């Protein structure tokens, strides 16, 4: 998922593919996570069980990473 990759990069957990550097941008990370939450809400009832599980786990993982990064700052 492109939004998830954007969040991971913005959290500094992966290098930016253009620059090869790791940088933290909490606003961009929060925006990407919020968009995934919105996607989950808007597609409710139209996903398979596996799709719902994957999306829920992905959002949870990103939210935990976000909290960890903000606590380190």
Biopython code that builds the backbone (N, CA, C, O; Angstrom):
import numpy as np
from Bio.PDB.StructureBuilder import StructureBuilder

atoms = [
    (1, "UNK", "N", (0.834, -1.183, 0.000)),
    (1, "UNK", "CA", (0.000, 0.000, 0.000)),
    (1, "UNK", "C", (0.875, 1.240, 0.000)),
    (1, "UNK", "O", (1.791, 1.374, 0.811)),
    (2, "UNK", "N", (0.589, 2.108, -0.885)),
    (2, "UNK", "CA", (1.393, 3.310, -1.019)),
    (2, "UNK", "C", (1.272, 4.235, 0.192)),
    (2, "UNK", "O", (2.263, 4.839, 0.602)),
    (3, "UNK", "N", (0.093, 4.354, 0.762)),
    (3, "UNK", "CA", (-0.082, 5.208, 1.937)),
    (3, "UNK", "C", (0.712, 4.678, 3.121)),
    (3, "UNK", "O", (1.306, 5.449, 3.874)),
    (4, "UNK", "N", (0.721, 3.372, 3.282)),
    (4, "UNK", "CA", (1.481, 2.773, 4.380)),
    (4, "UNK", "C", (2.968, 3.004, 4.185)),
    (4, "UNK", "O", (3.677, 3.321, 5.140)),
    (5, "UNK", "N", (3.442, 2.851, 2.970)),
    (5, "UNK", "CA", (4.859, 3.105, 2.681)),
    (5, "UNK", "C", (5.211, 4.557, 2.960)),
    (5, "UNK", "O", (6.274, 4.849, 3.509)),
    (6, "UNK", "N", (4.331, 5.456, 2.588)),
    (6, "UNK", "CA", (4.560, 6.879, 2.852)),
    (6, "UNK", "C", (4.658, 7.145, 4.348)),
    (6, "UNK", "O", (5.502, 7.924, 4.791)),
    (7, "UNK", "N", (3.798, 6.499, 5.122)),
    (7, "UNK", "CA", (3.823, 6.682, 6.573)),
    (7, "UNK", "C", (5.120, 6.150, 7.170)),
    (7, "UNK", "O", (5.722, 6.797, 8.026)),
    (8, "UNK", "N", (5.550, 4.978, 6.724)),
    (8, "UNK", "CA", (6.788, 4.379, 7.237)),
    (8, "UNK", "C", (7.981, 5.275, 6.918)),
    (8, "UNK", "O", (8.852, 5.482, 7.763)),
    (9, "UNK", "N", (8.017, 5.797, 5.713)),
    (9, "UNK", "CA", (9.108, 6.703, 5.316)),
    (9, "UNK", "C", (9.048, 7.985, 6.142)),
    (9, "UNK", "O", (10.080, 8.464, 6.613)),
    (10, "UNK", "N", (7.853, 8.546, 6.322)),
    (10, "UNK", "CA", (7.702, 9.788, 7.084)),
    (10, "UNK", "C", (8.046, 9.597, 8.560)),
    (10, "UNK", "O", (8.447, 10.547, 9.232)),
    (11, "UNK", "N", (7.892, 8.387, 9.058)),
    (11, "UNK", "CA", (8.262, 8.103, 10.444)),
    (11, "UNK", "C", (9.767, 7.890, 10.603)),
    (11, "UNK", "O", (10.270, 7.755, 11.718)),
    (12, "UNK", "N", (10.474, 7.861, 9.478)),
    (12, "UNK", "CA", (11.919, 7.667, 9.521)),
    (12, "UNK", "C", (12.324, 6.215, 9.662)),
    (12, "UNK", "O", (13.478, 5.927, 9.979)),
    (13, "UNK", "N", (11.396, 5.288, 9.433)),
    (13, "UNK", "CA", (11.681, 3.863, 9.574)),
    (13, "UNK", "C", (12.160, 3.229, 8.276)),
    (13, "UNK", "O", (12.509, 2.049, 8.246)),
    (14, "UNK", "N", (12.177, 4.007, 7.220)),
    (14, "UNK", "CA", (12.698, 3.555, 5.924)),
    (14, "UNK", "C", (13.251, 4.779, 5.206)),
    (14, "UNK", "O", (12.766, 5.894, 5.399)),
    (15, "UNK", "N", (14.266, 4.563, 4.379)),
    (15, "UNK", "CA", (14.832, 5.708, 3.660)),
    (15, "UNK", "C", (13.899, 6.201, 2.557)),
    (15, "UNK", "O", (13.152, 5.424, 1.962)),
    (16, "UNK", "N", (13.956, 7.484, 2.302)),
    (16, "UNK", "CA", (13.221, 8.075, 1.190)),
    (16, "UNK", "C", (13.817, 7.513, -0.098)),
    (16, "UNK", "O", (15.030, 7.593, -0.290)),
    (17, "UNK", "N", (13.004, 6.951, -0.980)),
    (17, "UNK", "CA", (13.551, 6.347, -2.200)),
    (17, "UNK", "C", (14.232, 7.351, -3.130)),
    (17, "UNK", "O", (15.069, 6.961, -3.945)),
    (18, "UNK", "N", (13.893, 8.616, -3.022)),
    (18, "UNK", "CA", (14.508, 9.629, -3.883)),
    (18, "UNK", "C", (15.862, 10.091, -3.361)),
    (18, "UNK", "O", (16.793, 10.318, -4.134)),
    (19, "UNK", "N", (15.961, 10.228, -2.035)),
    (19, "UNK", "CA", (17.198, 10.762, -1.458)),
    (19, "UNK", "C", (18.067, 9.703, -0.801)),
    (19, "UNK", "O", (19.270, 9.898, -0.629)),
    (20, "UNK", "N", (17.458, 8.581, -0.434)),
    (20, "UNK", "CA", (18.187, 7.533, 0.270)),
    (20, "UNK", "C", (18.412, 7.852, 1.741)),
    (20, "UNK", "O", (19.085, 7.098, 2.444)),
    (21, "UNK", "N", (17.855, 8.963, 2.212)),
    (21, "UNK", "CA", (18.041, 9.381, 3.599)),
    (21, "UNK", "C", (16.774, 9.139, 4.411)),
    (21, "UNK", "O", (15.661, 9.109, 3.885)),
    (22, "UNK", "N", (16.985, 8.970, 5.704)),
    (22, "UNK", "CA", (15.859, 8.815, 6.631)),
    (22, "UNK", "C", (15.595, 10.150, 7.312)),
    (22, "UNK", "O", (16.489, 10.742, 7.918)),
    (23, "UNK", "N", (14.371, 10.606, 7.205)),
    (23, "UNK", "CA", (13.967, 11.841, 7.871)),
    (23, "UNK", "C", (12.591, 11.634, 8.479)),
    (23, "UNK", "O", (11.787, 10.851, 7.974)),
    (24, "UNK", "N", (12.332, 12.335, 9.556)),
    (24, "UNK", "CA", (11.045, 12.225, 10.228)),
    (24, "UNK", "C", (10.184, 13.440, 9.899)),
    (24, "UNK", "O", (10.615, 14.585, 10.038)),
    (25, "UNK", "N", (8.962, 13.165, 9.462)),
    (25, "UNK", "CA", (7.974, 14.211, 9.197)),
    (25, "UNK", "C", (6.660, 13.735, 9.817)),
    (25, "UNK", "O", (5.866, 13.046, 9.176)),
    (26, "UNK", "N", (6.449, 14.120, 11.079)),
    (26, "UNK", "CA", (5.293, 13.616, 11.815)),
    (26, "UNK", "C", (3.965, 14.072, 11.232)),
    (26, "UNK", "O", (2.975, 13.345, 11.319)),
    (27, "UNK", "N", (3.924, 15.246, 10.645)),
    (27, "UNK", "CA", (2.682, 15.729, 10.026)),
    (27, "UNK", "C", (2.320, 14.844, 8.837)),
    (27, "UNK", "O", (1.169, 14.430, 8.693)),
    (28, "UNK", "N", (3.295, 14.557, 7.992)),
    (28, "UNK", "CA", (3.045, 13.703, 6.831)),
    (28, "UNK", "C", (2.668, 12.288, 7.272)),
    (28, "UNK", "O", (1.784, 11.667, 6.682)),
    (29, "UNK", "N", (3.334, 11.782, 8.304)),
    (29, "UNK", "CA", (3.021, 10.443, 8.807)),
    (29, "UNK", "C", (1.589, 10.392, 9.333)),
    (29, "UNK", "O", (0.846, 9.459, 9.029)),
    (30, "UNK", "N", (1.204, 11.390, 10.117)),
    (30, "UNK", "CA", (-0.154, 11.434, 10.666)),
    (30, "UNK", "C", (-1.190, 11.540, 9.555)),
    (30, "UNK", "O", (-2.241, 10.903, 9.624)),
    (31, "UNK", "N", (-0.902, 12.333, 8.542)),
    (31, "UNK", "CA", (-1.831, 12.468, 7.412)),
    (31, "UNK", "C", (-2.029, 11.134, 6.699)),
    (31, "UNK", "O", (-3.156, 10.774, 6.359)),
    (32, "UNK", "N", (-0.948, 10.403, 6.471)),
    (32, "UNK", "CA", (-1.044, 9.111, 5.783)),
    (32, "UNK", "C", (-1.841, 8.116, 6.625)),
    (32, "UNK", "O", (-2.671, 7.376, 6.098)),
    (33, "UNK", "N", (-1.588, 8.101, 7.929)),
    (33, "UNK", "CA", (-2.327, 7.197, 8.818)),
    (33, "UNK", "C", (-3.800, 7.581, 8.848)),
    (33, "UNK", "O", (-4.670, 6.712, 8.788)),
    (34, "UNK", "N", (-4.085, 8.867, 8.939)),
    (34, "UNK", "CA", (-5.480, 9.332, 8.935)),
    (34, "UNK", "C", (-6.200, 8.947, 7.644)),
    (34, "UNK", "O", (-7.380, 8.600, 7.673)),
    (35, "UNK", "N", (-5.507, 9.005, 6.528)),
    (35, "UNK", "CA", (-6.115, 8.602, 5.252)),
    (35, "UNK", "C", (-6.428, 7.109, 5.235)),
    (35, "UNK", "O", (-7.450, 6.695, 4.688)),
    (36, "UNK", "N", (-5.557, 6.302, 5.832)),
    (36, "UNK", "CA", (-5.831, 4.865, 5.918)),
    (36, "UNK", "C", (-7.049, 4.598, 6.799)),
    (36, "UNK", "O", (-7.862, 3.728, 6.484)),
    (37, "UNK", "N", (-7.181, 5.336, 7.892)),
    (37, "UNK", "CA", (-8.350, 5.199, 8.762)),
    (37, "UNK", "C", (-9.615, 5.601, 8.002)),
    (37, "UNK", "O", (-10.641, 4.930, 8.106)),
    (38, "UNK", "N", (-9.545, 6.683, 7.246)),
    (38, "UNK", "CA", (-10.676, 7.124, 6.434)),
    (38, "UNK", "C", (-11.033, 6.075, 5.380)),
    (38, "UNK", "O", (-12.210, 5.799, 5.147)),
    (39, "UNK", "N", (-10.028, 5.500, 4.756)),
    (39, "UNK", "CA", (-10.250, 4.438, 3.771)),
    (39, "UNK", "C", (-10.961, 3.255, 4.418)),
    (39, "UNK", "O", (-11.872, 2.671, 3.831)),
    (40, "UNK", "N", (-10.539, 2.905, 5.633)),
    (40, "UNK", "CA", (-11.187, 1.796, 6.348)),
    (40, "UNK", "C", (-12.654, 2.115, 6.613)),
    (40, "UNK", "O", (-13.520, 1.258, 6.437)),
    (41, "UNK", "N", (-12.932, 3.343, 7.035)),
    (41, "UNK", "CA", (-14.314, 3.740, 7.318)),
    (41, "UNK", "C", (-15.172, 3.725, 6.056)),
    (41, "UNK", "O", (-16.301, 3.236, 6.074)),
    (42, "UNK", "N", (-14.640, 4.257, 4.971)),
    (42, "UNK", "CA", (-15.415, 4.391, 3.733)),
    (42, "UNK", "C", (-15.632, 3.059, 3.017)),
    (42, "UNK", "O", (-16.557, 2.932, 2.215)),
    (43, "UNK", "N", (-14.792, 2.071, 3.300)),
    (43, "UNK", "CA", (-14.936, 0.778, 2.624)),
    (43, "UNK", "C", (-15.562, -0.282, 3.532)),
    (43, "UNK", "O", (-15.605, -1.462, 3.183)),
    (44, "UNK", "N", (-16.045, 0.150, 4.698)),
    (44, "UNK", "CA", (-16.677, -0.784, 5.631)),
    (44, "UNK", "C", (-17.817, -1.521, 4.934)),
    (44, "UNK", "O", (-18.658, -0.909, 4.275)),
    (45, "UNK", "N", (-17.832, -2.832, 5.087)),
    (45, "UNK", "CA", (-18.864, -3.653, 4.471)),
    (45, "UNK", "C", (-18.567, -4.050, 3.040)),
    (45, "UNK", "O", (-19.333, -4.801, 2.437)),
    (46, "UNK", "N", (-17.474, -3.563, 2.488)),
    (46, "UNK", "CA", (-17.118, -3.866, 1.103)),
    (46, "UNK", "C", (-15.753, -4.549, 0.999)),
    (46, "UNK", "O", (-15.190, -4.655, -0.091)),
    (47, "UNK", "N", (-15.224, -5.013, 2.136)),
    (47, "UNK", "CA", (-13.932, -5.703, 2.151)),
    (47, "UNK", "C", (-14.142, -7.142, 2.583)),
    (47, "UNK", "O", (-15.092, -7.464, 3.296)),
    (48, "UNK", "N", (-13.234, -8.004, 2.135)),
    (48, "UNK", "CA", (-13.260, -9.386, 2.614)),
    (48, "UNK", "C", (-12.717, -9.408, 4.040)),
    (48, "UNK", "O", (-12.152, -8.421, 4.513)),
    (49, "UNK", "N", (-12.889, -10.525, 4.709)),
    (49, "UNK", "CA", (-12.364, -10.658, 6.067)),
    (49, "UNK", "C", (-10.861, -10.474, 6.114)),
    (49, "UNK", "O", (-10.335, -9.821, 7.016)),
    (50, "UNK", "N", (-10.164, -11.052, 5.136)),
    (50, "UNK", "CA", (-8.707, -10.913, 5.081)),
    (50, "UNK", "C", (-8.299, -9.464, 4.836)),
    (50, "UNK", "O", (-7.357, -8.970, 5.455)),
    (51, "UNK", "N", (-8.997, -8.793, 3.947)),
    (51, "UNK", "CA", (-8.682, -7.382, 3.672)),
    (51, "UNK", "C", (-8.885, -6.528, 4.920)),
    (51, "UNK", "O", (-8.079, -5.644, 5.211)),
    (52, "UNK", "N", (-9.953, -6.791, 5.647)),
    (52, "UNK", "CA", (-10.220, -6.040, 6.878)),
    (52, "UNK", "C", (-9.143, -6.296, 7.915)),
    (52, "UNK", "O", (-8.672, -5.365, 8.569)),
    (53, "UNK", "N", (-8.750, -7.549, 8.071)),
    (53, "UNK", "CA", (-7.719, -7.908, 9.042)),
    (53, "UNK", "C", (-6.395, -7.235, 8.705)),
    (53, "UNK", "O", (-5.736, -6.672, 9.579)),
    (54, "UNK", "N", (-6.011, -7.298, 7.434)),
    (54, "UNK", "CA", (-4.745, -6.694, 6.999)),
    (54, "UNK", "C", (-4.767, -5.184, 7.225)),
    (54, "UNK", "O", (-3.800, -4.617, 7.734)),
    (55, "UNK", "N", (-5.856, -4.541, 6.854)),
    (55, "UNK", "CA", (-5.959, -3.090, 7.019)),
    (55, "UNK", "C", (-5.938, -2.704, 8.496)),
    (55, "UNK", "O", (-5.271, -1.743, 8.878)),
    (56, "UNK", "N", (-6.663, -3.449, 9.325)),
    (56, "UNK", "CA", (-6.677, -3.168, 10.763)),
    (56, "UNK", "C", (-5.283, -3.318, 11.368)),
    (56, "UNK", "O", (-4.847, -2.471, 12.147)),
    (57, "UNK", "N", (-4.587, -4.395, 11.009)),
    (57, "UNK", "CA", (-3.241, -4.631, 11.537)),
    (57, "UNK", "C", (-2.266, -3.562, 11.056)),
    (57, "UNK", "O", (-1.401, -3.115, 11.810)),
    (58, "UNK", "N", (-2.409, -3.160, 9.809)),
    (58, "UNK", "CA", (-1.541, -2.135, 9.240)),
    (58, "UNK", "C", (-1.725, -0.804, 9.966)),
    (58, "UNK", "O", (-0.748, -0.159, 10.345)),
    (59, "UNK", "N", (-2.957, -0.403, 10.155)),
    (59, "UNK", "CA", (-3.241, 0.854, 10.850)),
    (59, "UNK", "C", (-2.727, 0.792, 12.288)),
    (59, "UNK", "O", (-2.114, 1.745, 12.770)),
    (60, "UNK", "N", (-2.973, -0.314, 12.968)),
    (60, "UNK", "CA", (-2.507, -0.465, 14.347)),
    (60, "UNK", "C", (-0.986, -0.349, 14.418)),
    (60, "UNK", "O", (-0.458, 0.368, 15.268)),
    (61, "UNK", "N", (-0.280, -1.051, 13.530)),
    (61, "UNK", "CA", (1.182, -1.020, 13.510)),
    (61, "UNK", "C", (1.696, 0.401, 13.286)),
    (61, "UNK", "O", (2.619, 0.845, 13.969)),
    (62, "UNK", "N", (1.107, 1.102, 12.344)),
    (62, "UNK", "CA", (1.540, 2.469, 12.054)),
    (62, "UNK", "C", (1.248, 3.410, 13.224)),
    (62, "UNK", "O", (2.051, 4.292, 13.527)),
    (63, "UNK", "N", (0.111, 3.225, 13.876)),
    (63, "UNK", "CA", (-0.217, 4.066, 15.028)),
    (63, "UNK", "C", (0.762, 3.830, 16.179)),
    (63, "UNK", "O", (1.167, 4.777, 16.854)),
    (64, "UNK", "N", (1.140, 2.578, 16.404)),
    (64, "UNK", "CA", (2.120, 2.260, 17.446)),
    (64, "UNK", "C", (3.469, 2.883, 17.104)),
    (64, "UNK", "O", (4.120, 3.476, 17.964)),
    (65, "UNK", "N", (3.885, 2.748, 15.856)),
    (65, "UNK", "CA", (5.153, 3.351, 15.429)),
    (65, "UNK", "C", (5.124, 4.866, 15.613)),
    (65, "UNK", "O", (6.108, 5.464, 16.048)),
    (66, "UNK", "N", (4.002, 5.476, 15.282)),
    (66, "UNK", "CA", (3.861, 6.931, 15.427)),
    (66, "UNK", "C", (4.047, 7.339, 16.889)),
    (66, "UNK", "O", (4.779, 8.282, 17.187)),
    (67, "UNK", "N", (3.388, 6.633, 17.785)),
    (67, "UNK", "CA", (3.506, 6.938, 19.214)),
    (67, "UNK", "C", (4.951, 6.761, 19.675)),
    (67, "UNK", "O", (5.465, 7.588, 20.428)),
    (68, "UNK", "N", (5.603, 5.701, 19.234)),
    (68, "UNK", "CA", (6.999, 5.468, 19.618)),
    (68, "UNK", "C", (7.898, 6.609, 19.156)),
    (68, "UNK", "O", (8.756, 7.072, 19.908)),
    (69, "UNK", "N", (7.704, 7.057, 17.933)),
    (69, "UNK", "CA", (8.536, 8.142, 17.398)),
    (69, "UNK", "C", (8.272, 9.443, 18.156)),
    (69, "UNK", "O", (9.208, 10.181, 18.464)),
    (70, "UNK", "N", (7.007, 9.726, 18.458)),
    (70, "UNK", "CA", (6.704, 10.975, 19.169)),
    (70, "UNK", "C", (7.254, 10.948, 20.592)),
    (70, "UNK", "O", (7.614, 11.995, 21.130)),
    (71, "UNK", "N", (7.323, 9.789, 21.198)),
    (71, "UNK", "CA", (7.881, 9.693, 22.555)),
    (71, "UNK", "C", (9.394, 9.867, 22.553)),
    (71, "UNK", "O", (9.971, 10.301, 23.551)),
    (72, "UNK", "N", (10.036, 9.534, 21.444)),
    (72, "UNK", "CA", (11.489, 9.680, 21.333)),
    (72, "UNK", "C", (11.889, 11.124, 21.077)),
    (72, "UNK", "O", (13.021, 11.523, 21.350)),
    (73, "UNK", "N", (10.959, 11.899, 20.554)),
    (73, "UNK", "CA", (11.271, 13.297, 20.193)),
    (73, "UNK", "C", (11.396, 14.186, 21.403)),
    (73, "UNK", "O", (11.654, 15.382, 21.267)),
]
sb = StructureBuilder()
sb.init_structure("model")
sb.init_model(0)
sb.init_chain("A")
sb.init_seg("    ")
for serial, (resi, resn, name, xyz) in enumerate(atoms, 1):
    if name == "N":
        sb.init_residue(resn, " ", resi, " ")
    sb.init_atom(name, np.array(xyz, "f"), 0.0, 1.0, " ", f" {name:<3s}", serial, name[0])
structure = sb.get_structure()
